[in-house]
Amino acid sequence: MRTKSRVRCPILVEFEGTMTRSELFASETEKPADIAIKIREEGFRPYRVRFDDNSSTWIVSSLG
């Protein structure tokens, strides 16, 4: 389980096999639903959100 942190982690968007860095950041303690809302506000349609512990990034799979 992740501990409380103030580190800003980048949010990457995966679409059609390509990973793109968004302009958004989030802490590693945020919930996937909160990340999905942030990405949705940028015009993406997320269907899966996960945190990569190895690279400290959020990865959002999107339909467009």
Beta strands, then each sheet from edge to edge (+ up, - down):
strand 1: 8-15
strand 2: 18-27
strand 3: 46-52
strand 4: 57-62
sheet 1: 2+ 1- 4- 3+
end
